[in-house]
Amino acid sequence: DTAILWFRQDLRLADNPALRAACRDADRLIPVYILETDTDPWAPGAASRWWLHHSLSALDAALRERGSRLHLLQGEAGACLQQLVAASGTTAVYWNRRLEPAAIARDRDIKAELKQRGIACHSFNAALLVEPWDHLNQQGRPYRVFTPFWRSLQPRLDSLAPQRTPSQLPGLPRRRGHSLQLDALGLLPEHDWDAGLHDEWQPGETGAHNRLRTLLERRLQRYPEARDRPDADGTSRLSPHLHFGELGPRQVLARIQQHAGARRSPGLVGAGEQYLRQLAWREFAHHLLYHFPETAERPLDSRFKAFPWRNDPDSLRAWQRGSTGIPLVDAGMRELWHTGWMHNRVRMVVASFLTKNLGIHWLEGARWFWDTLVDADLANNTLGWQWTAGCGADAAPFFRIFNPVTQAQKFDPDGSYLRRWLPELAALPDKWLARPWEAPAAVLAEAGVEPGATYPRPLVDLKASRERALAGWDAIRTHN
Ligand code: FAD
């Protein structure tokens, strides 16, 4: 029999349950990726499209090594699959589930249409440790608080193992219609702003495993102390690989458990647990979006529907460009623009600054991140923004407004992160680096900093804007 394996956000061969099942059942297999021309407001942004291009190229190379190749199509997914089925005489389609609201609705329709034509559809879990309907609280409801979610997940971890994929894949059928060339998908940018991305990333399964190895060999031991420090290269940077499914969470879990177990070092076991706890935030985010699908656009805490957000395009643009005059915010936004990634602590700081000090709606920030992050992920991004804005599940209370000056002093104490991204301030002494507007004129002159010329003056006064934010919160906190 001929089958189709529909790749989506699972761009890997290892631990791929749909691929494994298709290999077991079919004599001929067409691995296909369909670039959807859809009207979804959360269609992949520019940085994600760059990543996708390179990841598809890597996937095709890996398939060729195993005697197959990637078939590429573009269009409406249901119609593309119908055509491919008709051209190849396929009897079954396999895929791994996606749980974003638009993907769920689309998959349901496709499944119904294919079934009507007598085509079997088989779907699997490759993206999560446990799926949302399979991990509820004692009342059978979704968790809305992280700690109990994590506590009840922990005892389940030992039973989750990655699955093996056969080394040789079924061959392609002779008849299968026309496949597009990768370049024809037009995923790469027209203007070459992507040099920074090339320097930083290796999209694809091999790149993902290289990062995982670096985590285990060099970063895990000090992860608990270093993970909060943007100046230390202390986190795994696995997020884009996990988003595109070049690596699955069960694989990460297994390697962490093996590594910590083999070393028998309590420190490493503790660090492994801390790391898995972060990975569980990813699970939590995906479960929340599944149970509360409206939260991609609307606050989970409905009081925030009445929040007096400000419409301020100039400030939004300054934030996007990293020219707010607040060094930690600007450093983060420039890191994002150049590398497609930003450290988690700095993400919280820039998000707090946008939503609270500038009073701009969190969705404006979420959309910018969506276009510029290589790890843009609807579940994680929604959770991150709503958490910081104070309107999400288990969110930071609204009155917790990050102070970008003290955050920089605490988490980048010698200023190396700020100096890397803001060379125009590099000569300032540590004392003034995070708050150049308070530096004496002579110090600024000595460091070659001219406020308003070489580096912007602050867009807002941190204290006054904080008070305005708190007044906005006071106005809505008693709403129902
Ligand atoms: P590590 O510290 O090595 O963590 C390991 C993995 O755990 C990550 O790869 C990620 O998959 C997961 N993880 C860690 N922290 C979180 C978290 N807070 N929430 C959910 N998952 C987490 N992450 C994204 O993957 N995509 C996004 O679009 C995204 N948008 C965010 C927006 C805001 C405003 C904030 C505050 C956070 C956002 N995050 C997002 C979460 C977090 O910042 C990144 O996952 C993390 O910085 C990725 O770096 P890493 O892989 O080195 O993390």
Residues whose N, C-alpha, C, O or C-beta is under 5 A from the ligand:
A	BS01	FAD	T235 S236 R237 L238 S239 L242 Q278 L279 W281 R282 A285 M342 H343 N344 R347 M348 A351 D375 A376 D377 N380 N381 G384 W385
